Protein backbone atom coordinates (compact mmCIF):
# COMPACT_ATOMS: atom_id res chain seq x y z
CA UNK A 1 0.00 0.00 0.00
CA UNK A 2 1.37 3.41 -0.92
CA UNK A 3 1.36 6.61 1.06
CA UNK A 4 -0.23 9.85 -0.01
CA UNK A 5 1.41 12.83 1.67
CA UNK A 6 -1.23 15.53 2.05
CA UNK A 7 0.80 17.97 4.14
CA UNK A 8 2.65 20.45 1.93
CA UNK A 9 5.33 21.19 4.56
CA UNK A 10 6.06 17.48 4.93
CA UNK A 11 6.23 17.02 1.18
CA UNK A 12 8.59 19.98 0.84
CA UNK A 13 10.83 18.58 3.58
CA UNK A 14 10.94 15.18 1.87
CA UNK A 15 11.80 16.78 -1.45
CA UNK A 16 14.55 18.90 0.14
CA UNK A 17 16.01 15.87 1.93
CA UNK A 18 15.87 13.87 -1.29
CA UNK A 19 17.69 16.60 -3.20
CA UNK A 20 20.34 17.13 -0.51
CA UNK A 21 21.00 13.39 -0.21
CA UNK A 22 20.89 12.77 -3.96
CA UNK A 23 18.27 10.05 -3.45
CA UNK A 24 14.90 9.31 -4.95
CA UNK A 25 11.93 10.33 -2.80
CA UNK A 26 11.11 6.79 -1.70
CA UNK A 27 14.72 6.06 -0.75
CA UNK A 28 15.00 9.33 1.18
CA UNK A 29 11.83 8.58 3.16
CA UNK A 30 12.87 4.97 3.78
CA UNK A 31 16.33 5.96 5.03
CA UNK A 32 15.00 8.74 7.25
CA UNK A 33 12.40 6.47 8.84
CA UNK A 34 14.91 3.63 9.27
CA UNK A 35 17.38 5.97 11.01
CA UNK A 36 14.69 7.37 13.31
CA UNK A 37 13.37 3.90 14.13
CA UNK A 38 16.88 2.75 15.01
CA UNK A 39 17.40 5.74 17.34
CA UNK A 40 14.06 5.14 19.05
CA UNK A 41 14.76 1.43 19.55
CA UNK A 42 18.23 2.13 20.97
CA UNK A 43 16.75 4.68 23.36
CA UNK A 44 14.29 2.29 25.02
CA UNK A 45 15.03 1.45 28.60
CA UNK A 46 17.20 4.50 29.16
CA UNK A 47 16.52 7.01 31.89
CA UNK A 48 14.68 10.16 30.90
CA UNK A 49 17.13 13.05 30.49
CA UNK A 50 16.18 14.95 33.68
CA UNK A 51 16.67 11.81 35.79
CA UNK A 52 19.96 11.05 34.04
CA UNK A 53 21.25 14.58 34.69
CA UNK A 54 20.20 14.36 38.35
CA UNK A 55 22.12 11.08 38.66
CA UNK A 56 25.18 12.67 37.11
CA UNK A 57 24.93 15.60 39.52
CA UNK A 58 24.77 13.24 42.49
CA UNK A 59 27.76 11.29 41.24
CA UNK A 60 29.72 14.49 40.67
CA UNK A 61 28.95 15.68 44.19
CA UNK A 62 30.01 12.34 45.64
CA UNK A 63 33.28 12.41 43.71
CA UNK A 64 33.99 15.98 44.80
CA UNK A 65 33.31 15.03 48.43
CA UNK A 66 35.59 12.00 48.15
CA UNK A 67 38.30 14.14 46.58
CA UNK A 68 38.11 16.64 49.45
CA UNK A 69 38.40 13.82 51.99
CA UNK A 70 41.44 12.41 50.21
CA UNK A 71 43.14 15.83 50.20
CA UNK A 72 42.61 16.17 53.96
CA UNK A 73 44.51 12.96 54.76
CA UNK A 74 48.03 13.43 56.23
JOQUIQUI-V243110 format. One record per pair of residues at least 6 apart in sequence whose C-alpha atoms are under 6 Angstrom apart, sorted by the first residue. I is the first residue (numbers start at 1). J is the second residue. D is the distance in whole Angstrom. If there is no record, write none. Layout:
I,J,D  I,J,D
This chain:
18,24,6  18,25,5  18,28,5
